Amino acid sequence: NDPEIVTRISQYELAFRMQSSVPYLMDVSDEPQETLDLYGTSGADGSFAGNCLLARRLAERGVRFVSVCQRVWDHHERIAAGLPAQCREVDQPIAALVRDLKSRGMLEDTLVIWTTEFGRMPFSQGESGRDHNGGTFVTWLAGAGIKPGIVHGQSDEWGWKAQKEIWCYDLHATILHLMGIDHEKLSVRHNGIDRRLTDVHGHVINEILT
């Protein structure tokens, strides 16, 4: 009855269940062709579209957090060719994921977050690229208490800097709120300051919530 031994056994059992479930997760033969066509994939092929489909299958099986990343996205050069190609690769699958979750009644309690670490400068880098811009960029959210079809905040006319600043701390505070966590109460005392996941900043963006 040692709690550490019980915990260790539970961890091993969880690991086994995770490993044993992978073959069924990756086998998409039970997916109808119309769903594969919706995502634009032949299945679990390692593409962004395939990974979006797997994200839905993970969520169906109770996985709480799923991250899907686009591997090639940085356009310091040849942006005129690279960016449209990336849009074609990601737009259909991510739209399909949202539609698929909604059609299955899963979007009500699933939060989809589409974001990046920065935007792009409104002027060229070198001959054909764009450098990083932390002054303004786009994040969108869907499901789980987010108002549909609204825009909150905007950049200046050049896409150089946000006119109404919404910080990453605010985004994190809002995500925690949607998970039922008050970010101001989730803190650790460090060097005389109550440090939070939102540092010492952030507020819930109530304007985007239903």
Buried (B, 14 or more C-beta within 10 A) or exposed (E): EEEEEEEEEEEEEEEEEEEEEEEEBEEBEEBEEEBBEBBBBEBBEEBBBBBBBBBBBBBEEEEEEBEBEEEEEEBBBEBEEBBEEBEEBBEBBBBBBBEBBBEEEBBEEBBBBBEEEEBBBBEEBEEBBBEBBEBBBEEBBBBBBBEEEEEEBEBEEEBBBBEEEBBBBBBBBBBBBBEEEEBBEEBEEEEEEEEBBBEEEBBBBEEBBE
